Amino acid sequence: MKGSFFLPGSECLIRSLDGSTPTANRLSEMGVLPGSRLQVVRLSPLGDTVEVRMEEGETLALRHTDLAHLGCSFTALPLSLAAEQFSGPLRIRRLLGGRGFTERMAQQGLRPGSHLQVLNRTPHRIRCRQETGKTVELGAGEAVKIIVEPPDGGISNPHENS
């Protein structure tokens, strides 16, 4: 999987580990096993280390080289990446910004649980249509703070690491 999908707020279901390599063995000893869910908490300043939270509440720091050994299917992603990964309408799972950001998004009708469809995506802007039919245009900085998932909560169009 491209390392670019591991952004804060991203969530994935581990499908497999990369064989019996030393890294895969170390990950399994740490409790990173197939069937586990990971949530990216934050990236290190230089971007090589990713802090992840396991569904059991444990927090780990993994390098991008470690993440390359995981066969992941993403279940939630920032809106800025969701158009590449998921097809069809999306549901907002949560907003990562502070109070001001949350209020600004609420004024535009973007709240956790609401549905939207990505219409157009450029490197700096994303246009979406809400379920009410209203069109909203977001900047890339806003879109990366909006975590979305497929409406059924499942995995849509999963990509595997190779």
N, C-alpha and C positions, 0 to 999 in steps of 0.2 A: 504494500500500500504506500502511496505517496505520503511522505512525512508531512506534507502540507495539510492533510486532513486532520492531523492531531493538533487542533487549536483548542483554546480554553472553551469548555462547554460541550465539546464533542464527546459522544458516548459510543462505545462499540461492544459487540458481543464477540468474544474470542471463539473462533471455530476450530482452530488447530494451532499447534506449535510446529516449528520447522524441524521435524525429525528428531534425531537424538544428538544434536550438536551440543557442545558445551554450554552455549548460551541458552538453548531450549531447556537443558537440564537445570541450569541456574534459575531460570524463570519459573519452572515448575516447583523447585524447592522454595521459592519465594511465595508460592501460592497462586501464581498466574497460570491458570489451567483452562483448558477448553470448557466452555459453558459459563465462564466468568464474564462479568460486565465491568468495563473500565470507563471512568469519566475523567477527562483531562481537566485538571484544576488550573494549572498555569505552566508557562514555558519559562526556562531560564533566560537571563538577559542575552546570552549569546546563542540561544536557541537549540543547543545540542541536547539538553536534558529536559524531560517532560515530567511534571509531577502529576501522577494519576491517583484516583481514589477507586478502590475496589468496592464492590457492592456490600462487602462485609464491613466497610468503614475504614479499612486499612489504607494508608497513604504510602505510595512508593515513588521513588525517583528513578525513571528509566531513560536510558540514552536512546537516540534515534536508531542506533545499530541494534539495540534490543528490540525495539518496536518492529524492525524489519523481519524479525523471526516470528511475528504473530500473524496468523490468518484471521483478520478481523472483518466483521460486517458491521457497518455503522448504523446505529439506530437513531441518533440525533446529531445534528451538525449545525454550525452557524449558517444563517440564511445565505451568506456570501458563497458558501460551498455547496449548499443543498441542491441547487439546480443541476450540478454535475453528478450528484449521487442519487437523488430521489427523483422519481417521475410523478407527475400528477400534483394534486393539491397537497398543501402542507398545513400542519397545525403548529401553532407556537407553543412550545413546551415551557420556556421561561425567558426572561430578559436578564442579561448580566449586568446592566448598567446600574447606576445609583438612582436616587429618588427623582432627580431632575430628568434623567433619561426615561425612567418608567412613566413619569407624568407626561412627557412629550409624546411618547409612543401611545399612551392611552388617549390623548387628544386626537390622534390620528386613527384611533380604533384598533390599535395593535396591543392586545392583551394576551396573557397566557390562556390557551384554550381556543382562541379565535383561529379561523382558517384563512389561508391566502394561497394564491397561485402566482408563480413567477412568470411575468409576461416578457420581460426584456432584461438582459444583464450585460453591462459593460464593465470594464475594470474598476470604474469609480462610481457607478450608479446601478441601482436595481429598481425596476418598476414591478409592482405587484398589484393584483386585484384581490380585494377582500371578498368575503362571501356575500357582503351587502352590495357588491358591484362597484364600490368606490375604488379608485386607483390611487395608490400611494407610491411616491418616489423616495427612495432611501439612498443615503450615501454609503460608501463602503465601510466607514467606521461605525455607522449605525447597524448595518447588516451583519457585521461580525459579532455583535452583542445580542442578536436575536437568535435563540436556539430553537430549531424547528425539527419536526419528525413527521413521518407519514401519518395521515389521519387515523388509521387503524392502530397506531402505536407499534406496528410491526416493522420488519426490515423490508425495505423496498430497494430493489436493484442492488443487492450487496456486491461489493468488490472485495476480492481476496488479495492478501499479500502474495507476492511470488518471489 
